[in-house]
Structures are given as structure tokens and as C-alpha cells.
């Protein structure tokens, strides 16, 4: 079993037992640029991810013409 | 991590403020802070009529929600840009904006650029050869023109946009890299009204983009998650990512960059050059103010888009 993180339809897998922050570092995603949602609840950087967790990452950056 | 206010599990951690809050307290904190910024920067008073420029994105819909929660008289303005090529970006963002207004009983004005002027923004960009394969410059000119026209014609006192701190820091970063002193002089939470230009305010300018996304999600606001297809790979997004790398290593760096800039500007770091044009002219075509004599950028652009006689 692993932890799955999904950002814009792309799936990433990391080992369980790490914090969200360390998991994001592993897959080279900045914590500052995403909001993590697990089971419908927002989770923070210090949350330990467990076996079988599915974490949806919501990109916070929007942009375009000013 | 625990909420500083009540000790419950925190939903949001704002490292730049060393402040973690639960859902309930965060949803109270955002309007409280917005009210503080509105007062601090003298954006508008309780009796003034506000027109909120709404795009269907998290920032503008959240701004509208916050202003209504604070009891302001705020209506919405949606501009249909006609960006519906690869994905139905404009159609979907309009649907979400109309749904937001309908569910809350709010007044929304809609201007469809194609219906009004005969061409969508991407077509206007092609016809006028502006921008390098991107309609962003055309879009910016059209949005500024139409927002000002609507605010003025409909008698609103102030035009509010949902720019957050990341937007402001990215613009500031770009203008600093190229030392655009004229733009640096004008950037701020309030652009005062003058000579037919509506007052423009940015009540969310001190909130991080992540906080605004958290607010929209926790308030259950259904917003346009997809980016504008033309913004993918844009310089502004690149600058935001760079600044987020800096923020990750040095929490508070983005906020300090923007606030120290405002302080420096207030202390006179940037001054208007003596030869800068002082008076504004009226565009002979649409009547809107323009910095130089003759037609404004928007009318020149529309003229260029017409078939040659």
C-alpha cells in the first residue's frame, strides 16, 4: 500500500509515514502552491500520511492578464 | 496543529503571521481583516455603491462574498471574453458566476464582449496583431475599459477587484526587474478616481493566494478551478512560482516585499517625473479618459479590428 497524491489529474505515489510537507518535497511540489484535501477535509503540512490515504491537491495559483 | 483561538484542529496555517486557525475562526478572521484593510487604506465607506469585478474565480467570488458578509452594497460585473476554444473557459466561468449570484440573490451585470463589439477577445487579438500569440494584452485593455465604463455609466462609487497578495507581489516583482517606475508609482491597494476614471480598490491585496483558495473551499464557493488557457506558461505565473519558492524558505518574504514597497512608495521613493503628462484627455470616440491626445487604446484597438473600407 502507498499514499496517493493527485494534482490536476496526475497521480503521485509516496511511502506512508511521512508528513504532508515531506511527501510534497519528494514529488517536488511546493506546499505554498497547493491546498491538500483528504476525505473532504483540508490537512496541514505536519499531517502524517497513512497507508491508503488519497490526498487531493488543489492548485492555488491562478493568473493571466492583470 | 491547533487553532490559536479555540485549540481545535487547525484547518489553515499562515506561517507569515505565525497563526493557525480552525475552519470557523478562519472564516471569521478573513472578513475581519478585510474590514481592517478597507479602513486602513480608505478604500470606501459604508454608504458607497461598490461594483465587484467577478470572473468566476476563487478571489473575485470570495471578495463578493466577504463584502456582502460585511454588509456592503456590492453588485457584480462579469465580462464575457469569449475564450472557449480548447475548453469552455468563458462559458463555464459565466455559469459559475451566475449561479453564485442567483443562489445568494445578488445583482449581477453581464457584458459580453463579442455581443457588444462583434469579436471575442482571441479574435480581437488576431485581428489587431497585439501580443505575441497571446490575447492577454488585448484582454487587459478591454477589461480596464469595460470595467470603467460600467462603473461610470451605472453610477457606482468604486470598482473592486479580487487581486490577492500573490498577484500584487508578482506584478511588483516584474515591474522591479525592469524598473518600470511609472507602473511602480501607480501600484497600490487604491487607485483614486480622477477625470472620469472610477476609483479602483483591491481589498484582498494582503491575503496570500493560498488563503483565498482556502476561504473559497471552506465557504463552499464553487469557483472556476481551471486557469485561463492563455495564462498557462505566462510570466505572471512563473513569477508567482518563484516567489513561492522564496516563501517556502523564508515565510513572510512575499508579504514583506509588498508591504515594504508600499512603505517606500509612501515615503517618496518613487516620484512622478517632471515631464510626465499631468492632464488627462477625453477619447473623442468613447469619452473615456486617456493619457494622450486622440483616441484611447481600446478605441484604437477596435478601429484596427474593423475591416478596411
Interface residues (C-beta under 8 A of the other chain):
Chain A: X30 X31 X32 X33 X35 X37 X41 X42 X44 X45 X46 X58 X59 X60 X61 X62 X63 X64 X65 X66
Chain B: X1 X10 X11 X12 X13 X20 X23 X57 X58 X59 X136 X137 X139 X140 X143 X163 X166 X167 X170 X171 X208 X209 X210 X212 X213 X214 X217 X218 X225 X227 X228 X230 X231 X234 X236 X237 X240 X241 X244 X245 X247 X248
